[in-house]
């Protein structure tokens, strides 16, 4: 240990002795070199003149020395120059050329930033580090060669070099960072080496003269906006190892076609935004179906017209059998599809999956389908009757928006929720809506009126029978918002089990003449019976009137409030006259006349069966067996 300590002291003493002898600042030909005792080398400093050298000397051609000779550095040997310090020649507008020795391995930040008359520079063959903004705004620089020893081109290294027409890259460069060649308006061609793995955000943005780009085979990532605004870029080939393409990466380029390699796994929004893009080419449909598109605009088919698989225009789509999900945006904008075949094992169809596939004449929905996403079939204008499979649970917002030819829709009892404007069309929704379980239908969660295909439609069918008078099955407690909006029912019979009626549940049901509210009703939502203008008889069996929402029975001219008769239990009229909404009625009558149909203080019925004993969801034509709340059975002929 003592020997090691002695050696260290001797070494430090030697360095100290040498350091004391060396000149720390040496100025030669107007350039100041400063000594760095840690690396035992010189670097070009910035202590002489605002630009790093004596600007009054009139020097235009800068030649950096490879070493400071012993005769001038105060030692016994030549000491190499290895670095140009940050900002060393910044804004030196008189410089026209720079010669750098191969001894220089580091060029710092801003070294030649703003040298607007610099026309030529050689980057050292051993360069390993280049700082951000190093040659930014060198507007007269016409060409440069990037040595293979430099692993990274840093942020804005050559940005705004307006006359930079030629850049030669060598193998060894691994990454081009953000905005390196931003707005280099004279650059016409770029051939990148195979060693480059990634290109950063806006690296070549607004290189408006750029006509041809050859990307290296090792490229895996193209960042956001990389070639955005390269309005002359008409020739482009993406490498077979490319993984990801950032948002706006090729927006507003001149290319009319693009080949997407099977290696691509993700594409950002508006990556290929262009008015000139016509054709998209792929070689592997299954690989295409696995791409993560950020949104609908990520898919180049959102802007293009033709989709080619292995050189053949794809008109008849057969979805790959190995996949059980149609991912979001996969076929967005494929307007020329004339048929779509989806196998039965598909579980979900993602958001915008077939958005604007306007020529599809029909889709057979998979048997195991559980979910249809947002705008999945929006603007599929030629889709006819929609027969949705048993087991479907969720339909997203605008899923079938403006599917104008879909005049019939068949919805399964499994359905649980429907998103906003899922079936909106102009001027009407499907003419006929078919359902199979009235109890299940009462529990579907509709986001708004246009979520329900009944909105602005004509007819509701229950098990292929037109529903003229609506009888809600016994056992249903809650009718969800918008459940029967715009229904064309003459009568509505509510079972004694009903406790709540949601917002706009029967809004627009202009044919209803009578509705009876059982005792257990606790709440009637906003607009629940709005514009039910034919209502003439309302029977409430509630001793204490329930809470009602805003404009529950409102219609234009308030004819319902003014003309309809509201029948209430004996002795309860005073309560109705002081309760919001109920007190709007001008004709409140105590007692329920026996002449009024479908009114009973007992349960209307708890179960309905046919003559073979099969349980029914509602009355069918012919003879029905009804079991009421007391357990008594009776036969009823329903004509």
ChimeraX attribute file (.defattr): number of C-alpha atoms within 10 A of each C-alpha:
attribute: neighborCount
match mode: 1-to-1
recipient: residues
	/A:1	6
	/A:2	7
	/A:3	7
	/A:4	9
	/A:5	10
	/A:6	10
	/A:7	12
	/A:8	12
	/A:9	11
	/A:10	12
	/A:11	12
	/A:12	11
	/A:13	12
	/A:14	12
	/A:15	15
	/A:16	12
	/A:17	11
	/A:18	15
	/A:19	17
	/A:20	12
	/A:21	13
	/A:22	19
	/A:23	14
	/A:24	16
	/A:25	17
	/A:26	19
	/A:27	17
	/A:28	13
	/A:29	13
	/A:30	18
	/A:31	26
	/A:32	22
	/A:33	31
	/A:34	21
	/A:35	23
	/A:36	14
	/A:37	14
	/A:38	7
	/A:39	8
	/A:40	15
	/A:41	18
	/A:42	27
	/A:43	25
	/A:44	29
	/A:45	24
	/A:46	22
	/A:47	17
	/A:48	17
	/A:49	15
	/A:50	15
	/A:51	21
	/A:52	23
	/A:53	25
	/A:54	17
	/A:55	18
	/A:56	8
	/A:57	9
	/A:58	10
	/A:59	17
	/A:60	16
	/A:61	14
	/A:62	18
	/A:63	14
	/A:64	19
	/A:65	23
	/A:66	17
	/A:67	20
	/A:68	22
	/A:69	15
	/A:70	13
	/A:71	10
	/A:72	16
	/A:73	21
	/A:74	18
	/A:75	16
	/A:76	13
	/A:77	13
	/A:78	16
	/A:79	19
	/A:80	19
	/A:81	27
	/A:82	23
	/A:83	22
	/A:84	26
	/A:85	21
	/A:86	22
	/A:87	23
	/A:88	28
	/A:89	27
	/A:90	23
	/A:91	21
	/A:92	22
	/A:93	18
	/A:94	15
	/A:95	21
	/A:96	19
	/A:97	18
	/A:98	17
	/A:99	15
	/A:100	18
	/A:101	20
	/A:102	16
	/A:103	17
	/A:104	26
	/A:105	20
	/A:106	21
	/A:107	26
	/A:108	18
	/A:109	22
	/A:110	24
	/A:111	28
	/A:112	30
	/A:113	27
	/A:114	22
	/A:115	26
	/A:116	23
	/A:117	19
	/A:118	24
	/A:119	19
	/A:120	17
	/A:121	18
	/A:122	16
	/A:123	20
	/A:124	21
	/A:125	18
	/A:126	16
	/A:127	22
	/A:128	16
	/A:129	18
	/A:130	24
	/A:131	22
	/A:132	25
	/A:133	26
	/A:134	28
	/A:135	28
	/A:136	26
	/A:137	25
	/A:138	27
	/A:139	22
	/A:140	17
	/A:141	24
	/A:142	19
	/A:143	17
	/A:144	18
	/A:145	15
	/A:146	20
	/A:147	20
	/A:148	19
	/A:149	18
	/A:150	23
	/A:151	20
	/A:152	19
	/A:153	26
	/A:154	22
	/A:155	24
	/A:156	25
	/A:157	28
	/A:158	29
	/A:159	28
	/A:160	23
	/A:161	26
	/A:162	23
	/A:163	17
	/A:164	24
	/A:165	19
	/A:166	16
	/A:167	18
	/A:168	14
	/A:169	16
	/A:170	18
	/A:171	17
	/A:172	17
	/A:173	21
	/A:174	21
	/A:175	19
	/A:176	25
	/A:177	22
	/A:178	25
	/A:179	26
	/A:180	29
	/A:181	29
	/A:182	26
	/A:183	25
	/A:184	25
	/A:185	22
	/A:186	17
	/A:187	24
	/A:188	19
	/A:189	18
	/A:190	18
	/A:191	14
	/A:192	21
	/A:193	21
	/A:194	18
	/A:195	18
	/A:196	23
	/A:197	19
	/A:198	19
	/A:199	24
	/A:200	23
	/A:201	25
	/A:202	25
	/A:203	31
	/A:204	29
	/A:205	28
	/A:206	24
	/A:207	26
	/A:208	21
	/A:209	18
	/A:210	26
	/A:211	20
	/A:212	17
	/A:213	18
	/A:214	16
	/A:215	18
	/A:216	21
	/A:217	17
	/A:218	18
	/A:219	24
	/A:220	20
	/A:221	20
	/A:222	26
	/A:223	24
	/A:224	26
	/A:225	26
	/A:226	30
	/A:227	28
	/A:228	27
	/A:229	24
	/A:230	24
	/A:231	21
	/A:232	18
	/A:233	24
	/A:234	17
	/A:235	16
	/A:236	19
	/A:237	15
	/A:238	18
	/A:239	21
	/A:240	16
	/A:241	17
	/A:242	24
	/A:243	18
	/A:244	20
	/A:245	26
	/A:246	23
	/A:247	24
	/A:248	26
	/A:249	29
	/A:250	27
	/A:251	24
	/A:252	23
	/A:253	27
	/A:254	20
	/A:255	22
	/A:256	17
	/A:257	20
	/A:258	20
	/A:259	15
	/A:260	19
	/A:261	20
	/A:262	20
	/A:263	17
	/A:264	22
	/A:265	17
	/A:266	18
	/A:267	27
	/A:268	23
	/A:269	21
	/A:270	25
	/A:271	27
	/A:272	29
	/A:273	24
	/A:274	22
	/A:275	14
	/A:276	15
	/A:277	23
	/A:278	17
	/A:279	19
	/A:280	22
	/A:281	19
	/A:282	18
	/A:283	16
	/A:284	14
	/A:285	16
	/A:286	14
	/A:287	15
	/A:288	20
	/A:289	20
	/A:290	18
	/A:291	21
	/A:292	19
	/A:293	22
	/A:294	18
	/A:295	17
	/A:296	24
	/A:297	23
	/A:298	26
	/A:299	28
	/A:300	29
	/A:301	24
	/A:302	22
	/A:303	22
	/A:304	23
	/A:305	15
	/A:306	21
	/A:307	25
	/A:308	16
	/A:309	14
	/A:310	12
	/A:311	11
	/A:312	12
	/A:313	15
	/A:314	18
	/A:315	19
	/A:316	13
	/A:317	14
	/A:318	13
	/A:319	18
	/A:320	16
	/A:321	12
	/A:322	10
	/A:323	15
	/A:324	18
	/A:325	18
	/A:326	24
	/A:327	21
	/A:328	28
	/A:329	28
	/A:330	26
	/A:331	26
	/A:332	27
	/A:333	28
	/A:334	27
	/A:335	23
	/A:336	18
	/A:337	21
	/A:338	16
	/A:339	17
	/A:340	18
	/A:341	15
	/A:342	19
	/A:343	20
	/A:344	14
	/A:345	15
	/A:346	21
	/A:347	20
	/A:348	20
	/A:349	26
	/A:350	22
	/A:351	27
	/A:352	27
	/A:353	26
	/A:354	29
	/A:355	27
	/A:356	24
	/A:357	25
	/A:358	21
	/A:359	18
	/A:360	23
	/A:361	17
	/A:362	17
	/A:363	16
	/A:364	15
	/A:365	21
	/A:366	21
	/A:367	17
	/A:368	17
	/A:369	23
	/A:370	19
	/A:371	21
	/A:372	27
	/A:373	25
	/A:374	25
	/A:375	29
	/A:376	30
	/A:377	29
	/A:378	26
	/A:379	24
	/A:380	28
	/A:381	21
	/A:382	17
	/A:383	22
	/A:384	19
	/A:385	18
	/A:386	21
	/A:387	16
	/A:388	19
	/A:389	20
	/A:390	18
	/A:391	18
	/A:392	24
	/A:393	18
	/A:394	21
	/A:395	26
	/A:396	23
	/A:397	27
	/A:398	27
	/A:399	31
	/A:400	30
	/A:401	26
	/A:402	25
	/A:403	28
	/A:404	21
	/A:405	17
	/A:406	23
	/A:407	17
	/A:408	18
	/A:409	20
	/A:410	19
	/A:411	20
	/A:412	19
	/A:413	19
	/A:414	18
	/A:415	22
	/A:416	17
	/A:417	20
	/A:418	26
	/A:419	23
	/A:420	21
	/A:421	23
	/A:422	30
	/A:423	30
	/A:424	26
	/A:425	23
	/A:426	10
	/A:427	9
	/A:428	17
	/A:429	27
	/A:430	25
	/A:431	17
	/A:432	19
	/A:433	24
	/A:434	22
	/A:435	18
	/A:436	18
	/A:437	18
	/A:438	18
	/A:439	19
	/A:440	17
	/A:441	20
	/A:442	23
	/A:443	18
	/A:444	22
	/A:445	20
	/A:446	22
	/A:447	18
	/A:448	19
	/A:449	26
	/A:450	24
	/A:451	27
	/A:452	29
	/A:453	32
	/A:454	27
	/A:455	27
	/A:456	21
	/A:457	21
	/A:458	16
	/A:459	19
	/A:460	23
	/A:461	15
	/A:462	16
	/A:463	14
	/A:464	12
	/A:465	13
	/A:466	14
	/A:467	17
	/A:468	16
	/A:469	13
	/A:470	21
	/A:471	17
	/A:472	21
	/A:473	26
	/A:474	22
	/A:475	14
	/A:476	19
	/A:477	21
	/A:478	17
	/A:479	26
	/A:480	20
	/A:481	28
	/A:482	28
	/A:483	29
	/A:484	26
	/A:485	26
	/A:486	26
	/A:487	26
	/A:488	22
	/A:489	21
	/A:490	18
	/A:491	19
	/A:492	19
	/A:493	19
	/A:494	22
	/A:495	27
	/A:496	27
	/A:497	21
	/A:498	22
	/A:499	19
	/A:500	21
	/A:501	25
	/A:502	22
	/A:503	26
	/A:504	29
	/A:505	26
	/A:506	29
	/A:507	28
	/A:508	23
	/A:509	25
	/A:510	21
	/A:511	18
	/A:512	23
	/A:513	18
	/A:514	21
	/A:515	22
	/A:516	23
	/A:517	22
	/A:518	24
	/A:519	22
	/A:520	17
	/A:521	22
	/A:522	16
	/A:523	17
	/A:524	23
	/A:525	20
	/A:526	21
	/A:527	25
	/A:528	29
	/A:529	28
	/A:530	24
	/A:531	25
	/A:532	26
	/A:533	24
	/A:534	18
	/A:535	24
	/A:536	18
	/A:537	18
	/A:538	18
	/A:539	24
	/A:540	23
	/A:541	23
	/A:542	17
	/A:543	16
	/A:544	17
	/A:545	23
	/A:546	21
	/A:547	15
	/A:548	23
	/A:549	18
	/A:550	15
	/A:551	18
	/A:552	21
	/A:553	27
	/A:554	22
	/A:555	20
	/A:556	10
	/A:557	9
	/A:558	15
	/A:559	18
	/A:560	25
	/A:561	22
	/A:562	13
	/A:563	15
	/A:564	21
	/A:565	19
	/A:566	25
	/A:567	20
	/A:568	24
	/A:569	17
	/A:570	12
	/A:571	10
	/A:572	18
	/A:573	22
	/A:574	11
	/A:575	14
	/A:576	21
	/A:577	16
	/A:578	12
	/A:579	16
	/A:580	15
	/A:581	19
	/A:582	21
	/A:583	16
	/A:584	19
	/A:585	19
	/A:586	15
	/A:587	14
	/A:588	21
	/A:589	16
	/A:590	17
	/A:591	17
	/A:592	17
	/A:593	11
	/A:594	9
	/A:595	7
	/A:596	13
	/A:597	12
	/A:598	16
	/A:599	22
	/A:600	15
	/A:601	9
	/A:602	13
	/A:603	18
	/A:604	22
	/A:605	22
	/A:606	18
	/A:607	20
	/A:608	24
	/A:609	19
	/A:610	17
	/A:611	11
	/A:612	7
	/A:613	10
	/A:614	8
	/A:615	12
	/A:616	15
	/A:617	19
	/A:618	19
	/A:619	21
	/A:620	16
	/A:621	11
	/A:622	11
	/A:623	15
	/A:624	20
	/A:625	21
	/A:626	20
	/A:627	18
	/A:628	17
	/A:629	15
	/A:630	11
	/A:631	12
	/A:632	10
	/A:633	14
	/A:634	12
	/A:635	14
	/A:636	13
	/A:637	11
	/A:638	10
	/A:639	8
